[in-house]
Amino acid sequence: MGNPTSRIAMEKETGNQWLIKVRIGNYAPHP
């Protein structure tokens, strides 16, 4: 984890979509 590409993708997603993806497991929750 911590890949720049993944971080950019997270920032591009909206709040709700990001939370959904985090719960699905596509993205690991950052501190």
FENFENLIN-V36974 format. One record per backbone hydrogen bond with DSSP energy under -1.0 kcal/mol. NH is the residue of the N-H (numbers start at 1). CO is the residue of the C=O. Records with the same first field share a line. If there is no record, write none. Layout:
NH: CO ; CO
This chain:
7: 3
8: 4
9: 5
10: 6
11: 7
12: 8
13: 9
18: 14
19: 15
20: 16
21: 17
22: 18
23: 19
24: 20
25: 21
26: 21
